[in-house]
Amino acid sequence: MGAFCMLENCCSLLRLQTDYIDLYQLHWPDRYVPMFGETDYDPVRQYSPVSFDEQLDALGTAVDAGKIRFIGVSNETPYGVMKFLQAAENNPSYPRIATVQNSYNLLCRNFDSGLGECCHLERVRLLAYSPLAMGLLSGKYMLPDGGGDDARLNLFKGRYSEGESRYNLSKPTIREATKAYVSIAERYGIHPVSLAIGFVLRHPLVSSAIFGATKLWQLEEVVNACDIKLSSEIIADIDEVHSRFPNPCS
């Protein structure tokens, strides 16, 4: 029961000072899948994983004990989501996944290609992480100072290998797409953060956008963006850029 041991060790309710966890997300698949900028599946890299049944059995034990209320998955594929749902359908004692936490932003809309259909028809909601594409969509890395020394990709350069590979402005398509989205925001007189957050939150399957902030003004910027309603004209301009640069940060 390795999955249950992981749950006990990493999520001590005593340490968290809570009686239960509302939503517990598995961080990534316990099997090989292309992630964090990889796009091609390589069968040779597959290994013997912990089965979907064993994972749900362990999580179900925690749910039955009142330690967890709902469960979700992260960085998943349509195959993985459907296998979790199939296992829960075949065994009523297993909990059913309620959410999938995957990257979703203007530069990475892969969710819409396959997972969108799964989540819509199976009533699974998206928790969208990296709505600002690790800060690229704020426009700060396009400034003359490159975002400043305290910007995350500068301050921790070399420590986010997966993210730096995926969200890399030295790649022409990523740079041009980012410039185009920032230009749309400027054209309509809104902040690039508002454009990026507004786009994510308007998605009918998104329940929440997960973001990071190191300064109070950044938090205020994102919170203010939650009230932005993007017009049909703005969405048309966004879709035009997407047609020229489809998912450069896949």
C-alpha positions in Angstrom: 0.0 0.0 0.0 2.7 2.5 -1.1 0.2 5.1 -2.1 -1.4 5.2 1.4 2.1 5.4 3.0 2.8 8.4 0.9 -0.5 10.0 1.9 0.2 9.4 5.6 3.8 10.8 5.4 3.3 13.8 3.2 -0.1 15.0 4.5 0.0 14.9 8.3 -3.3 16.3 9.4 -1.7 17.3 12.7 1.0 19.3 10.9 -1.6 20.9 8.7 -3.7 21.7 11.8 -6.9 20.4 10.2 -9.3 17.5 10.8 -9.5 16.6 7.1 -8.4 17.6 3.6 -11.2 18.9 1.4 -9.5 18.0 -1.9 -6.5 15.7 -2.3 -4.7 15.8 -5.6 -2.3 13.2 -6.8 0.6 15.2 -8.1 1.4 13.3 -11.3 0.7 9.9 -12.9 2.4 6.9 -11.3 3.4 5.7 -14.8 5.3 7.2 -17.7 3.5 9.9 -19.6 5.0 12.9 -21.6 4.9 15.9 -19.2 6.2 19.4 -18.8 6.8 20.3 -22.4 7.2 16.8 -23.8 4.7 16.0 -26.5 5.6 12.6 -28.0 4.8 9.4 -26.2 7.7 7.0 -26.1 6.6 3.3 -25.5 10.1 2.3 -24.5 10.0 4.6 -21.4 7.0 2.8 -19.9 7.6 1.0 -16.6 5.5 -1.1 -14.2 3.2 1.4 -12.4 1.1 1.3 -9.3 -2.3 0.3 -10.7 -5.3 2.6 -10.8 -7.1 0.2 -8.5 -4.4 0.2 -5.9 -4.2 4.0 -5.9 -8.0 4.4 -5.5 -8.1 1.7 -2.9 -5.6 3.6 -0.8 -7.4 6.9 -1.3 -10.7 5.3 -0.5 -9.3 4.1 2.8 -8.5 7.7 3.7 -11.9 8.9 2.5 -13.7 6.3 4.6 -11.6 7.4 7.6 -12.8 10.9 7.1 -9.3 12.2 6.3 -10.2 13.3 2.8 -13.4 14.5 1.3 -12.7 14.5 -2.4 -9.9 13.4 -4.7 -8.3 14.6 -7.9 -5.4 14.0 -10.3 -2.8 16.2 -11.8 -0.8 16.3 -15.0 -3.1 13.6 -16.3 -4.0 12.4 -19.8 -7.4 11.5 -21.2 -6.4 7.8 -20.9 -5.5 8.3 -17.2 -8.7 10.2 -16.4 -10.9 7.6 -18.0 -9.1 4.7 -16.3 -9.5 6.3 -12.9 -13.2 6.8 -13.7 -13.6 3.3 -15.0 -12.0 1.7 -11.9 -14.4 3.7 -9.7 -17.4 2.7 -11.7 -16.4 -0.9 -11.5 -15.9 -0.8 -7.7 -18.4 1.3 -5.7 -16.0 1.3 -2.7 -13.5 3.5 -4.7 -13.8 7.3 -4.6 -14.5 9.0 -7.9 -12.0 11.7 -9.1 -13.7 15.2 -9.0 -10.9 17.3 -10.5 -7.9 17.3 -12.8 -5.1 19.8 -12.2 -3.3 20.5 -15.5 -1.6 23.4 -17.1 -3.9 25.7 -19.0 -3.1 29.2 -20.4 -3.0 31.2 -23.6 0.2 29.5 -24.6 -0.9 25.9 -23.6 -4.4 24.9 -24.4 -3.8 21.1 -24.8 -6.6 20.4 -22.3 -9.1 21.4 -25.0 -7.8 18.7 -27.4 -8.9 15.5 -25.5 -9.3 16.1 -21.8 -12.0 18.7 -22.4 -14.4 16.1 -23.8 -13.6 13.6 -21.0 -14.1 16.2 -18.3 -17.3 17.7 -19.8 -19.0 14.3 -20.3 -17.8 12.8 -17.0 -18.4 15.9 -14.8 -14.7 16.4 -13.9 -13.6 19.9 -13.3 -10.3 21.5 -14.3 -8.0 23.2 -11.8 -5.9 25.3 -14.2 -2.3 25.8 -13.1 0.2 28.2 -14.7 -2.5 30.5 -15.9 0.3 33.1 -16.5 2.7 30.6 -18.1 5.2 31.0 -15.3 4.9 34.8 -15.6 5.5 35.0 -19.4 1.9 36.3 -20.0 2.4 39.1 -17.5 4.7 40.7 -20.1 7.4 41.4 -17.5 10.0 39.2 -19.2 9.6 41.2 -22.4 10.6 44.4 -20.6 14.1 45.9 -21.1 15.3 44.6 -17.7 14.0 41.1 -18.5 11.7 41.1 -15.6 14.2 42.1 -13.0 16.6 40.1 -10.9 13.9 39.0 -8.4 11.5 37.6 -11.1 11.1 33.9 -10.5 12.7 32.7 -13.8 15.7 34.9 -13.1 16.0 34.5 -9.4 15.9 30.7 -9.6 17.4 30.2 -13.0 18.4 26.6 -13.5 16.2 25.3 -10.8 13.0 24.9 -12.9 14.4 22.8 -15.7 11.0 21.5 -16.9 9.4 24.9 -16.7 12.3 26.7 -18.2 12.3 24.3 -21.2 8.5 24.6 -21.6 8.2 28.4 -21.1 11.3 29.6 -22.9 11.2 33.0 -24.6 14.3 32.2 -26.6 12.1 29.9 -28.8 10.8 32.2 -31.6 7.2 30.8 -31.6 6.8 31.3 -27.8 8.3 34.8 -27.9 6.1 35.9 -30.9 3.0 34.4 -29.4 3.7 36.1 -26.0 4.2 39.4 -27.7 1.0 39.0 -29.6 -1.1 38.3 -26.5 0.5 41.2 -24.6 -0.3 43.4 -27.6 -3.9 42.4 -27.5 -4.1 43.5 -23.8 -2.5 46.8 -24.7 -4.8 47.4 -27.6 -7.9 47.0 -25.4 -6.4 48.9 -22.4 -6.3 46.1 -20.0 -3.4 44.5 -18.1 -1.8 41.4 -19.7 -2.5 39.6 -16.4 -6.2 40.4 -16.7 -6.2 39.1 -20.3 -4.5 35.8 -19.2 -6.5 35.2 -16.1 -9.8 36.3 -17.7 -9.2 33.9 -20.6 -8.7 30.9 -18.2 -11.6 31.7 -15.9 -14.1 32.1 -18.8 -13.6 28.4 -19.7 -16.8 26.5 -18.7 -14.9 23.6 -17.3 -12.5 25.6 -15.1 -13.3 25.6 -11.4 -10.2 27.5 -10.3 -7.0 29.0 -11.5 -3.9 28.2 -9.5 -1.2 30.9 -9.5 1.8 32.0 -7.5 2.7 35.4 -6.1 5.7 36.6 -4.2 4.6 40.2 -3.7 1.3 41.8 -2.5 0.9 43.9 -5.6 1.1 40.7 -7.7 -1.7 39.1 -5.7 -3.8 42.2 -6.0 -3.2 42.2 -9.8 -4.5 38.7 -10.1 -7.5 39.2 -7.8 -8.5 42.3 -9.8 -8.2 40.2 -13.0 -10.9 37.9 -11.7 -13.5 40.6 -12.4 -12.5 41.1 -16.0 -15.0 40.0 -18.7 -13.4 39.5 -22.1 -15.5 40.8 -25.0 -16.2 38.7 -28.1 -13.8 41.0 -30.0 -11.0 40.2 -27.6 -11.7 36.5 -27.8 -11.7 36.7 -31.6 -8.2 38.3 -31.5 -7.0 35.7 -29.0 -8.2 32.9 -31.3 -6.5 34.5 -34.3 -3.2 34.4 -32.4 -3.8 30.9 -31.4 -4.4 29.9 -35.0 -1.0 31.2 -35.9 0.8 29.9 -32.8 -1.1 26.9 -31.6 0.1 25.7 -28.1 3.7 26.8 -28.4 4.2 25.8 -24.7 2.6 22.3 -25.0 
